């Protein structure tokens, strides 16, 4: 037997979730440039300050990763696409 046709509303929702994840990823990539610059300048001035800034930014990036990964995972149901 053939599978029932996919629901157009669900397909549209999945496409919107994927687009949301991609837009969020691009926004975060743009957002991360100044973070990298600040980390570089802080490390250049004092390596202990640079290490502190790098740690703070790393902790700050965890929720950003979830913001990108969640919509991509829910739209593709693929863990590989989520981390790629």
N, C-alpha and C positions, 0 to 999 in steps of 0.2 A: 504494500500500500504506500501511496505517496504521503509525505508529511503535509500537514495543513499549511496553507500559505502563511508567511510571516505577517505579523500585524504591522501595518505601515506606521502607526503611532509609535511603536516600540523602536522601529528602525530609525525614525526621525529623532527620537529621544537619544538613541545611541550616537547618531551623527552629531547632535548638538553637544553631547558630553565630550566626544572626541575633539570637536572644535574648541570647546572650553578648555580642555587640557592643553591643546597646542598653543592657544593664545596665552594661557597662563605661563607656559614654558618660555615663550618668547619674552614676555614681560619680565620674568624672573632673570632671564639671561641678560637683558638690558640693565636690570636692577643690580646684578652681580658685578658689573664692571667697576663701579665706584667702590664697592666693597673690596675688591682685589687691589685697587689703587691705594685705598686707605691702609690695608694690611701691609702692602709693600712699603709705604712711606713710614708707617709706625715701626716696622722692623728695621728699616734703614736708620731711623733715629735711635732706637733702643730695642734690642732683640727681645727683652723681657716684655716690653709693652706690645711689640709685634706678636709675640706668642699669646698674650692675653686677648688681643684683638682677634687673632685668628681663631682662638677657642670660642670666643663669644659669637663670631660670625658662623662658625661651624654649628653651634647649638641653634642659632637663628635659622639655619638652612634646613633643619629637620622638618619643621612644619611646612616650609616651602615645598620640599619634596613630596610631602603628603598631598599638598594642594594640586600639584601637577599629576601625581600618580593616581590618585583616586578617580578622577573623571576618565582618565585613559583606561584604567583597569575596568571600570564599570561599562565602558563603551565597547571594549574589545574582548574582555574576559581573558586577557592574556597577560600573565606575569612577565613574560619576556618583553612585550611591548611597553609594559609599565616602567621597566627599568632601563629600557633602551633609549 
